[in-house]
Amino acid sequence: MPACFLLIGILLQAATAQNYAPPKTPWGDPDLQGMWPGNFGVPLQRPENLGTRTTLTDAEFAQKQAQAKRQAQADNEEFAAPDAKPGINPPSYWTERGTPTRQTSLIIDPPDGRLPALTAEEQKLRKEARGGKGFPGEWRGEAASYEDLNIYYRCITRGILGSVIPVVYNNGNEILQMPGYVVFRNEMIHEARVIPIDAASSKHPHLSSAIRQYMGDSRGHWEGNTLVVETTNFTDLDAIGSNGAGYPGDPGHHSADMKLIERFTRVGPNTLNYQATIDDPKTWTKPWTILIPLTRNEGYQLLEYACHEGNIAMGDILTGARAEEQKKENDSSK
């Protein structure tokens, strides 16, 4: 597709979204209610070779569709190949692959779709954390104690953004509304924020800065048809991104002073744009923003994420680590 036609299509889409008038609740607020599951498959950061390009070309998109088709065939395989590594499948009945889209990255600002540089303070903190081992992001195979695994692996939480950013399963989101309040439920992992809105928000000022929570403290207001939610009072223990990490090789750590601004905008009968801006001067040199388009699906069923009940991984990891330590001790005594 020529660049001029692609640009025209993007502009027309933006104009349609801007002109869309969402239905109203009985008390007059824009109606955002419903099931809005995430769509897995868009990377947090844009591949560097794509520069500032926000959408895939026809050829790139066709390649992505072909890859999705091959993956679907592999997911439906009943038996593992003779040379396959042991795992919990096939078939990959539990995965949510999503539908291929043209979006090149979740990050839309900075324009290159990449995370801003870390501050010197954050670089030093990440290098020196836990006696030089760094923060526990994706599990690295060491487990001297439970503290070597992040709080998602320990079935505590993924934090706000980790609960919304689509992963390979349990991507359900549900929005409920009542006068003065909005409830945002996430299937990953069983989170539900009750957010005071406008007049109710003024009756419930932000918590004291001495009180910190994994999911922060959220207050909202309407800007036209957009719900704007400001969240503060975070801890520095959870992470930005899926699996309790920012992306492979990055712990996703942020400071307790992070401020998160979320914007929920219904841009069509079945499309809601979720936009989040992360403002944390202690961690990144400038704010950055992600965009996750969510598609309404009233047939989606939120299921209990029984993490603690099914978390045999923690026991297995720690047991395996103790067995490895015992083996080394036995070998050294010979």
Phi, psi and omega in degrees: 000127178302150184300324182296320179291324178297317180296318179299318179298319180295317180296320179295320177299315181297318180296320178298316180297319182293326184272350183291131177252107182290157175295163181250152172286166179304335180262005169100001177276152172304135185271110179253006190292149176138181176268126182230071181294148178284161181243108184287144173135350178259126182290153176299310180256147180279138173307135187300328182292346180273350176060232182264012183283122185269346182229152177283151172287171178302317182294317180294321180292321178298321178296320179294321178294320179295320178296320178296323179295318178296320180295320179297321178295319179294323180296334183268001179294135183276329183235147178285148176293152183304329183262010183284148176284148179299145180198197180260012179206171017277170352282157180275061185292342188263357184272150175242100186280336182080179179253130181304137176232169180272352183297131186270342178195154173289324179288124178248346175214124010301159184299338179279000177069022182243153176297140175296166179293149174286149174290161177298323178299316181289322178300316179296317181297316181294326181288324187263351184302142178051049176066030178095358179277345182084173179285149179281100175266238173299140183299133185255008178095359177252145182204064176297330175204176178299338181289350175278358176242141183288174188286346172286313177302331180271010174064033178264301178189163168257000186077179184296302186291324177296336178280338183260321182299124185297141176231202188276354176195165178057053182262019183289141171226140177226138176246129176238145180228151173209164181305119176088356183215149170232136177250126177246110182259138177237133178292328181255110346243101180050050178258150175210113177262127173261111191251114174295140184239136173048247185302318178295327180295323180293335177280346182232077179298162179305149177299161174303146180297346178283345182258121184239144182222149179304317182266009178068194181232114191255140173223143186231164173204163180263135168241093188065236180266008182256129172274121180251124182239125177253128182236130177229194175062039177281166163267179173249026186259335178266185188224163175264124179119178183275161181054028177069023180217163180286312176191168183309124180092357181234133183283348179071017184295143172223167181275167177289347181270004180301140171243132182244127176246114178256143178231120180252114183229120176278115186254001179190171181305326185233021181228130177232126177271125174255116181238134182226131178248126181258118181240104184215083184299340177285337186254311181243151185288345175202162179294160176216156189229139174244155176230126177234104174288130181247136181253129181296136178210092183288351176275352180288138182245120174287127180248151179298132175264088186279069189292308182298318182296330183251011186275067176284345181299317181302310179298317181295317181297312182291323177295317178297321179295319179294322178295321179295319178297318180295322179297316179297321179295318179296318180295323182287338182272354180283000000 
